Amino acid sequence: MSTVTTLMVPGMTCGHCVSSVTKELQAVTGVENVSVELRKEAESEVTVFSDNPLAEDALRGAIDEAGYEVASIATQTSTEVNSELGLTAKGSTGGGCGCGNCGCQ
């Protein structure tokens, strides 16, 4: 089951900040992908995608290694994310996401 972990990280101001955080998180075992929404005047949103839940201390350690701290952390499974978006899996009642492109209908 896929997992999405969102970390709120203050103090990031540029592309180098994003690069440093991304590099450290990608070195954590189990991390599949990292996405960063840079917010110069607020906490940046760092989203980590993985197949399974990741150890919070490993993620916090990676952010610390990059020179930042984690203000908050939240983890959701793909099922929870899809439910929030009103999506259902193939074969479930409702018949997929409805985009017409991914074949899940």
Number of C-alpha atoms within 10 A of each C-alpha: 9 14 21 22 19 19 24 18 22 19 16 22 15 11 11 10 16 18 13 17 24 21 14 16 25 16 13 15 12 16 18 16 13 18 14 20 13 20 15 12 10 13 19 21 19 22 19 23 22 19 14 14 17 19 11 14 9 14 23 19 17 23 22 14 14 18 13 18 17 18 12 13 16 11 18 15 18 16 15 14 15 15 12 9 10 11 18 18 15 13 10 10 9 13 13 19 18 13 9 9 8 9 10 14 16
